[in-house]
Amino acid sequence: AIRQAQIAINELDELVVVGFRGNEVTRVKEMIEVLHVIEGETDEIQIKLRAELYKIEKDLPPVDVMFIYKIIEWTGDLADDAQSTGNRLQLMLAK
């Protein structure tokens, strides 16, 4: 998700050059749509990871389990932030 957001942001220079019009806008909108799909997939993976960890957490040291849950959460947060960046870029295109 972060990589896709970066790709979309890198198109800003082109958007400025063409005055936020034309094929470049369409291309960035498509990138943002892909970003939304990726973020949704990331959410699904996060749910599956938590479920799998829950199944085995009794066999792991408690502190390790806490850190793994935190890492899963942070990864989801990064994907959410990438989607928010895409949303902001989409707002810029709408103006």
N, C-alpha and C positions, 0 to 999 in steps of 0.2 A: 504494500500500500504506500509506503514511504517512497519507494522508487518511482511508482507511478505518479505520485504528487510532484516529485522532483522533475520528472519528464514534462509534466504539464506546466510547471513554473518556468522551466527553461524556454518555453515558447513565448513568454512575455515579451521578449525583445522583438520577435517577429510581429506580435500583435500591435505593439507600439508603432512599428514601421508602417504597417498597413492600416493603422487607424482603427483597430478593433473591428475590422470588417473582413468579409470574404472567406476564402477557403480556410484561412488560418483559424478563424473563430470556430468553424465547423470541426476542424481537427482537434482543437483544445476541448470543445464540448464532448467529443467522442472520448478523449482521454479521461475527462472527468467522469463520464459514465462508466468507463472501465474501472476507475478508482473506486466508485461506489460498489461495484460488483466485488472487487477484491476485498474491500472492507467488510462486506457481508460474509464472504468466505472466511475471513480472519475471525469474525465473531463465532462462526460455526466451529472452526478449529479450536478456538478458545474454550468453548463449551465442552467439546469432546475431550480436550486435554484435562480439564478439571474433573470430568467424570472418571477418566482413566486414573488420574492421580488419587482420587477419592477411594478407588478400589484397592490401591496398594499402600495408602498412606500409613496404615497400621504397621507395616513392615519396615518403615523408614524412620530415621530419627526425626522427632518433632520439629526441630529447628530447620532441618533440611526441607521438610514439607512446607513450612511457612515461607521459606525463601523461594521454593518452586512456585507456590501459589502467587507470590509477589511478582516473580518474573513473568508468569502467564498474564497477570493483570497489567504489568508495564507494557508488555508486547501489545495487548489490546488497546491500551491508551495511545501508543504510538500510531496504531492504525486509525484510531478515532481522530487523532490530531491531523493525520494526513488527509482524512476525509473532510475535516473542517477547513483545511487549507484549500482543498478542491472546491468546497462550497463558497469560500470567499472569492476565489478566482471566478467562479460562475457568476457571482454577484457583480464583479467588475465587468464581465462580458455583457450583462443585462443592461448596464447603464448607457 
